[in-house]
Amino acid sequence: MRNVKEIKDQIIDTINGIDDAEYLIEIESLISALIKNDVSVQLTHEQKLMLQMGMDDISAGRYLTQEELDEKDKQWLNEP
């Protein structure tokens, strides 16, 4: 199992790779709410795996920006 510093470092690296301001604002809101409410969220093993897969995708550059997704939506909606 990874230690706390390794986990924090990976989270920081992942966040540093995000350029979407709205996405970052939502992450900040979530963290703030958790700190203010001292809420502890218990994740299942499967949820942890899915989160790790998402983090791995982001680290490997396998993601779309909101603008790219919006453009794909427009194209999809305009298909015959």
N, C-alpha and C positions, 0 to 999 in steps of 0.2 A: 504494500500500500504506500502511496506517495505521502510525503510529509506535508504539513501545512504550508511551508514556504514554497514548495514546488507547485502546489495547487494555486496559491495566490499569484505566483509568477506566471503561470499559464493563463489565468483569468486576465491578468494585466496585459499580457501579450495579445490575447484575443481582443480585448477592448481597444487596445492601441491600433488594431487593424480595422476597426470599424469607422467608417467616414460618414455614416448616416446620422445626422444630428437628432432626428426624431427617435431613432432606435436607441441612441445613447441617453436621451432624456428619459425614455421608458425604463432603461436599466437603472439609471440614477434614482428614479421614483421608487422602483421596487426595492432597491437597497435601502433607501431612506425609510420607507415604510417598515421594512423588516427591523431596522435599528430602532426606530421610534416605538414600535409595538413589541419589540423583543420577541418576535414571532419565530418559532422554530418550525421549519417545514421538513417533514419526514418523507423522503422519496423512496419509492420501491427500487429494487435492483434494476428493473427494466427501465424505469424513468432515468436512473443514473446512466445507464448504457446509452439511452437515446440522447441525453444531454451531451455525453462524451462524443457521440457520433457527430452531433451538431458542431461541437467545438473543433473536432478534427476537420470537418468540412470547411469551417471558417479559416482555420489555420492553413489549409491547403488551397484556399482561394475558390472553393466550390460554393459560391453563393451569388445572388443577384442583388444589386442595389435596388432601392425602392423605385428609382427612376426606370431601371431596366425592366423591373416587374410591371410597372405601369404601362410601358411601351408594349410588352408582350400581351398584356391584357387588351390593349387597344387593337392590336393585330388580330387577336383571337376573336374579339367581338365583331370585327369587320370581315371575318372569313365568310365566304358564301356557304 
